[in-house]
Amino acid sequence: MIPFNPSPLRKMGFTPGTVVETILSTISSEGTPNVAPMGVWVQPGANLVIRPYAETQTARNLLEVPEAVINITDDSRIFFNTAFKRRGTDTEVFFYDPAKSVRPPRLRGMLGYVEVEIEEPLKPEEVGNPLEYECRIKEVEAPSRLPQVHSRACFAAIESVIHATRIVALSDSDPDQTERLYRLVQEYHRLVHRIAPNSVHSGVVDDVLYLVQRLVYWL
Ligand SMILES: Cc1cc2nc3c(=O)[nH]c(=O)nc-3n(C[C@H](O)[C@H](O)[C@H](O)COP(=O)(O)O)c2cc1C
């Protein structure tokens, strides 16, 4: 294991006390890779904690192979496609490259990679709560790129993808929460079409709205 040096992580925006949104690659014991958006808690001292719900493929893979790659991107399309595993056209197929120190692969073309081993769960599993795993960092590849301007459209598009994943999980059991999240998705859709009408982000919020409307109107 390489000595933990927080500096490249800090440069990539892993700010202690913050949840950062990433794409986690994991692998099953049979060698099938999986990618999914996952929040990473950056704890004081810069320890990283991930919290996958037990019903996700990510959680199942981590039980079999306790290693992961934290792939870093700010592309809202990658959040949508990996959350809903949409494949088809060029940009929606997942291409992988081998990681340097763990078995799950890297998602090709990301802005940076953090390869980790997963420790034992911090708490026993509780119904309705995610599992919590501390990560032991094995490899960090820091990006070198120009500073990026902030766009509310990027935030809003990724936020709508998160809400869509919650709507998928809750639409059968919690109509009030589903309704609340659906209204937020509509709100972000309006916002993105106002500030970034012809962008990758407007494409993502269109896809999200289409997906959740099929679910909500089905109820
Ligand atoms: C930005 C973002 C962050 C997310 N963070 C988490 C998380 O921390 N834990 C979790 O269980 N699901 C999280 N989700 C939802 C999962 O990505 C979603 O349920 C996904 O379909 C799980 O895929 P899997 O079953 O292949 O693991 C997040 C979704 C988004 C868009």
The ligand as a Tripos MOL2 file, in Angstrom:
@<TRIPOS>MOLECULE
LIG
   31    33     1     0     0
SMALL
NO_CHARGES

@<TRIPOS>ATOM
      1 C1        -24.8130   11.2060   -7.9800 C.3       1 LIG1
      2 C2        -25.3830    9.9300   -7.4190 C.ar      1 LIG1
      3 C3        -24.9560    9.4700   -6.1830 C.ar      1 LIG1
      4 C4        -25.4430    8.2700   -5.6620 C.ar      1 LIG1
      5 N1        -24.9720    7.8230   -4.4480 N.ar      1 LIG1
      6 C5        -25.3830    6.6310   -3.9630 C.ar      1 LIG1
      7 C6        -24.8450    6.1320   -2.7350 C.ar      1 LIG1
      8 O1        -24.0160    6.7590   -2.0720 O.2       1 LIG1
      9 N2        -25.2880    4.9020   -2.3160 N.ar      1 LIG1
     10 C7        -26.1880    4.1620   -3.0460 C.ar      1 LIG1
     11 O2        -26.5220    3.0350   -2.6460 O.2       1 LIG1
     12 N3        -26.7190    4.6340   -4.2060 N.ar      1 LIG1
     13 C8        -26.3270    5.8350   -4.6830 C.ar      1 LIG1
     14 N4        -26.8470    6.3090   -5.8550 N.ar      1 LIG1
     15 C9        -27.8390    5.4930   -6.5690 C.3       1 LIG1
     16 C10       -27.1630    4.3640   -7.3590 C.3       1 LIG1
     17 O3        -26.2070    4.8620   -8.2540 O.3       1 LIG1
     18 C11       -28.2420    3.6000   -8.1570 C.3       1 LIG1
     19 O4        -29.1280    2.9750   -7.2640 O.3       1 LIG1
     20 C12       -27.6380    2.5970   -9.0950 C.3       1 LIG1
     21 O5        -28.6370    2.1130   -9.9680 O.3       1 LIG1
     22 C13       -26.9970    1.4270   -8.3800 C.3       1 LIG1
     23 O6        -26.4190    0.6140   -9.3710 O.3       1 LIG1
     24 P1        -25.8990   -0.8560   -9.0750 P.3       1 LIG1
     25 O7        -27.1040   -1.6690   -8.6470 O.co2     1 LIG1
     26 O8        -25.3280   -1.3180  -10.3930 O.co2     1 LIG1
     27 O9        -24.8690   -0.7680   -7.9740 O.co2     1 LIG1
     28 C14       -26.3960    7.5120   -6.3840 C.ar      1 LIG1
     29 C15       -26.8480    7.9980   -7.6180 C.ar      1 LIG1
     30 C16       -26.3670    9.1920   -8.1410 C.ar      1 LIG1
     31 C17       -26.8540    9.6710   -9.4740 C.3       1 LIG1
@<TRIPOS>BOND
     1     1     2 1
     2     2     3 ar
     3     2    30 ar
     4     3     4 ar
     5     4     5 ar
     6     4    28 ar
     7     5     6 ar
     8     6     7 ar
     9     6    13 1
    10     7     8 2
    11     7     9 ar
    12     9    10 ar
    13    10    11 2
    14    10    12 ar
    15    12    13 ar
    16    13    14 ar
    17    14    15 1
    18    14    28 ar
    19    15    16 1
    20    16    17 1
    21    16    18 1
    22    18    19 1
    23    18    20 1
    24    20    21 1
    25    20    22 1
    26    22    23 1
    27    23    24 1
    28    24    25 2
    29    24    26 1
    30    24    27 1
    31    28    29 ar
    32    29    30 ar
    33    30    31 1
@<TRIPOS>SUBSTRUCTURE
     1 LIG1         1 GROUP 0 **** ****
